[in-house]
């Protein structure tokens, strides 16, 4: 998995497009979310493809930087 900072930046870039229930779950999580917890929330709220899309984008970017 990509580093936490890059993952969070990409998530914030698409945050407004997420389902409302998922945005609320992220905003009101009792603790800061790690990538694994974020993945669980995405799957639970029917947005499992969001995390996969972000990871794919980060991997492509990392490949171009090499």
C-alpha positions, -999 to 999 in steps of 0.1 A, spaced: 0 0 0 12 35 -7 23 57 21 -4 72 43 2 108 33 -1 101 -4 -32 80 2 -49 108 22 -41 135 -3 -56 114 -31 -87 106 -10 -92 143 -3 -90 150 -40 -121 128 -45 -138 133 -11 -167 153 -24 -176 126 -49 -179 99 -22 -213 87 -10 -226 109 19 -226 80 44 -190 73 37 -180 110 40 -197 111 74 -180 79 85 -146 93 76 -153 127 92 -167 113 124 -144 83 129 -134 81 166 -97 78 157 -76 88 127 -80 63 99 -52 41 88 -53 28 52 -67 -6 64 -96 10 83 -103 33 54 -105 3 31 -130 -14 55 -152 18 55 -151 20 17 -162 -16 13 -189 -12 40 -204 18 22 -203 3 -12 -173 23 -24 -146 -4 -24 -136 7 -58 -126 41 -45 -96 28 -26 -85 6 -55 -87 35 -79 -66 57 -56 -40 29 -52 -38 23 -89 -32 60 -95 -5 62 -69 13 31 -83 12 47 -118 27 79 -104 54 60 -86 63 41 -118 67 74 -137 90 89 -111 115 60 -114 
